[in-house]
Structure formats: C-alpha cells, structure tokens
C-alpha cells in the first residue's frame, strides 16, 4: 500500500539543516512569535494614544479637561462599582490613607486649606459654575475629575446628601498631644475631650460648633476608634478643616500634661454639677464630654477639676452630646467678652 502525504502537510523525508518544512530558511520559535506580537501591540497602542495625550477637551463653559477624565460613565454605571464598594466599608476606609468626602462646604474647606490633599473629584454638571476655581486647579495640577450623574454620586458617597460633589482626599493624621501643646499660643484656650463619642453625625456637629466658637482642638483618648468620616465632615460644614484632632497617650499622663500647660479639666455631668452659666470658667479650659447615652465615666469625672451641668426644665433627662457641646462652648466664649 502506498502512503501519500496530504496536500496541506510538508513532504516527508530528510531536509537540509535550517530549512523549514513549509518553505523558507527559518522556523520562528514560540518565544520569537510572542516577542514580535508584543512589539506590534505596543506600537499600535502608542500610535492610538498619542493624539489623546496631546489633545484636551473643553466643556461648554470653557473649562479644559483631559478627554478620558471628562467622559460620562457608561451605561450600567459599572465604572464606579469599585468606588462605591470602597465607600460602603467604613473599616476599610479608616485604614486607608485616603478619605472620601462629600458636601460642598466640606470640599471647599479642603480646597482652601490644603488643596494638595485632593486626589480625585466627582461632580454633577450643575456644580460646574460653583466649582470652577477647583476645576481649574485640578487641570493645572493634573488631578483627575469627572462629571457624573446623580446616581453615581449617590453610589460614590454612599449617601444622598452629597450636594453634587464627592472627592477623595488624603487623610490628615491626628497631632500628638505634646506637639499640640508645644505649638499652642498662650492666653485663653478651650478644647474638647471626647470620651466615648462615636456617632459620626454628633461628631460632625461638635466639629461645626468647635469651629464656630474657636476651639483649639478635639482631644481623643489613646484607644479611641473615633476618626473623621465623610458623614462627619459633611455635617461639620467645613469645621473639620478648622479644628485639629489631637491623639493623647495614657490618661494619667495626658491629664498631667494638660494641667502643666495651665488647663483646667471640666467634667460635664447631667446632675450634681455647678451651673455652667454661673461658674467662673478658667481662661484655659478642657471640657470632657462623655459617650452618647451613658455619659461620663465616674472615675474620670472624679479626676477632673470641675463638674459642670447645663440647667434645664427637667422635662427631658439631658441634651444631645452635640447640643450640649454647643451650649458649653457658648458659655465659655461669653465669659471671654
């Protein structure tokens, strides 16, 4: 029986060295073919990207922006899934070096005080006129921004209270107590020690009142989990950038350091304290505020120099911790003239 080679296969038999069975004189290895395809892909990609790098788009209001940053999201909003997931995990957010802020005044405050902390900006089209200085700064400093719709902003902020703008910014770490005391000017000073406060809306409201009354700092215990969040910053309406956070060390050491700097510690209690409006509040006062609901720890209250209460009708047990903070700060400010 005679065997014949099919027409699509090379003829059998010996070949001269180096000759390909398909014709020609060189057989390319798999590695050579891979390198050739990779080089061709990179060349095509460079040719495709070059015009986009040189071309800038302008929106209808004359604000320049890079084309890939200006595009609206594709249908289904899949391009923002990872950003929404980031905002939905508070524990992961706290560990991150970045903080997701939202709310017009909160972002204006960051831009005014530390614009270099801004890493990415998302905004509704209606916010372009109000944010033109920030958008121009982003373009000049190669910080990306995107104009997105309402649903995307809701997902990014994990809140409906975004006010048309969301930003990723670098988180500012709390100061050490010794550093804060070293740099603190002499004369009248008031600060707030938060013992167990955890609600972000209460924290934001306290920051807002603290900024309004010129508080020097918010003091946080060594092991406190309290940190600035997007919700707290929005409620603070810019106050989070005006009032520094200070991390204390061991409680007895912190109390000694504060007293050494001339501060009087005032425990705030529901009953049994001196009327805050009648008390001679010292020039350098630390208000110690307890947790929502539980109030101050008794041992800590006993360690303070003063015990103060806010008088009321008695129809309700006490004020919310954020409301109480505003009253206490107003009483201290009134005595300073």
Phi, psi and omega in degrees: 000138182261128177263129178243142178286138175297155185296338181267011177242151180291153178296145178283170176111169181294150178234154175296149180302136176085351183272137179281142177294344181260010183101158182087182186239003183221131175258118181281135178283169178299321179298317180295319180294320178298315181295322180294317179294322178296316179297319180294320179297316181295321180295315179295320180295318179297319180294326180286322185278337186303312180297324181293327180289331183269344187255135175244138177271158175234137177276182186293347181257009175083017180264118181288148175200154179289143190301317184290339178274336186273344184295141174287157181294154178287165182300146181090346175059027181293335184293346181249012184298317183290329179289320178295322178297320178300315183290339185272001181238089183302323181295318178294323180296320181295327181283342185283155175282347180251154180232135178267114180256155172209158185106134188299311183292324178298318182282325174301320182294319177296316180297323181288322188264318183213071183300332181295346179280346183284128182249330180200145183230138175233135182212156173281154181300325181294341181271356183302314180301318183289338185249017182303316178301319179293319180295319179294323176295318179300316180296314182295331183251014175057041174259126185289145172216157180222140171269120187229171181268177186299318182296320179295318178297321178299317179292318182296317182276344189055035181199151175273357183262038184280342178059026173086010181206139178223143179217143169264124182229158175289134179287138177266121183286147177298150175282155171283147182301316182297322179293316179298315180295323180297321185268356184285129178293161175286178178090190184300132178213142176228138178222165181239129175259116181263112182254090175095000177293131184228340182291123184296329179287322173295318179299315179298319179294323177295318178298320179297313178296320180299318178294320181297320184264006175075035179293143185282329182188160166255122182264130181245134176299161185305315186256017179291137176271359183293130176210163181291134175237171178299320179296315180296318181295322179294315179296327180291343177053043180100346182293337180295333178275344184267337186242117181287150172264139183233127179263123180270165174265218180301142189301314182295323177293320181296317179298317179297318179297317181294317178294324177296335178270008175091012181272147170254130180267126183244113176283140179253117185236155182289317182226152173089001179262166175291141177303120184297333180281342180258343184287142176280085185293126181296161179297324180245102188237139170246115172276128178256115183251134181273180183291156176299130177088304186276335182076197184282148172293135185298318180296321179292319178300321179293333181281349181278165183276328181231155172234117186241146176229154176260116182291148179203188183283337185087359179290335171234155186296314184195175175274155168304148185300325179289320177294319178299319179300318180297318179295315181297319180292322178295322179295317179295316182297322181297326181283348177270358178083000000 
